[in-house]
């Protein structure tokens, strides 16, 4: 694939060679203003009110590419179509839902796909995409690793995000824990005087979003005349405890604990497929507060790689997808037994997902799982059958122990309108439950013809049809097994 200015090393030479493109890029900037900051869900709620339960409705009204910098869709080394901003949507990516401002925040690219580190927003109130920053100038380190760095080190290098994008409503920040970065596929670095250093996680301040400003400092953009918005914060070292291991296949789940933003992550040291369970408590970022890392569990019973995670708030469970059907389709931790002193005392619990006919649902990396707190159910979507999702619930045995087998039910869409699906690189974090809507939001696969990635809403069924008695007996659950959910985990 074409590299993003990979062959040009000197800063001044790169800038001089891009003057014509820079001028074109600035023309496109003037049409965009910072996104709205007030929460407005009226439009989305009206769409859902007109949608039958179990159905989909398209919520976006404009094209994703309408927010790209000018020149992004032209063939060339700066923004080639096949490797351009579309990769932010399709290449192992995730979005975050900014519940304070009712907007989707989308950032990514990375590895061999795209070097642009600009942020995009999708506005609930209008259905339109906006650009929240201009891309930084990114240069090769020339240290033999293939790694690139951002010239002022004040913004992150573009990276695959997998399930690593989360919004922090208490701090009003977007956070990403980074994945394979452009062009090395390794963890992104800062690079000063020939020395590479670790960085991140990175936070983006949505109140500073501006389509006419680069995300870092003035002069750090592809047009050196672009003003800087200083939108990013590097949280590296701003913590207590030991940093969780770098994990290219990170999964995340959020909840508010005692008025603080808390992110639960699975982080896989050395790509072993047996990740650690980590709790990351965020301090008061704007007032000098420190974050806190704690390893609180281990994986020994399931095999994980990509995928997603969510928190069952009713039963206090951390749930993430697995991909080894012989061990389990889900890896589950009881958060009540989290152990920061001896994480090995809190191992994962393997759970198999069983269909009504007794066969197993084969979980893959493509599947994304989210918890519907209003209806106490998990919905799984992989986009392969377009609008079909799978529903399951935490199941407990009569003695209060978590069952190792959960019934999973396919839910065929009740609407003809459905996302296209068929993701090239999996759903990952492009499937989110939005509590304030009581619905799910999905970012569809990037369409290389229309240059769009549509935003869809899914209205869940309040009551999912229960599995047959025969299937429940086959699992050894009995008729009372599903109902006797006493929220006790061994």
Buried (B, 14 or more C-beta within 10 A) or exposed (E): EEBBBBEBEEEEEBBEBBEEBBEBBBEBBEEBEBBBBEBBBEBBBEBBEEBEBBBBBBBBEBBBBBBBBBBBBEEEBBBBBEBBBBBBBBBBBBBBBBBBBBBBBBBBBBBBBBBBBBBBBBBBBBBBBBBBBBBBBBBBBEBEBBBBBBBBBBBBBBBBBBBBBBBBEBBBBBBBBBBBBBBBBBBBBBBEEEEBEEBBBBBBBBEBBBBBBBBBBBBBBBBBEBBBBBBBBBBBEBBEBEBBBBBBBBBBBBBEEEEBBBBBBBBBEEEEBBBBBBBBBBBEBEEEBBBBBBBBBBBEBBBBBBBBBBBBEEBBBBBBBBBBBEBBBBBBBBBEBBBBEEBEEBBBBBBBBBBBEEEBBEBBBBBBBBBBBEBBBBBBBBBEBBBBBBBBBBBBBEEEEBBBBBBBBEBEBBBEEBBBBEBEBBBBBBBBBBBEBBBBBBBBBBBEEEBBBBBBBBBBBEEBEBBEEEBBEBBEBBEEBBEBBEBBBE
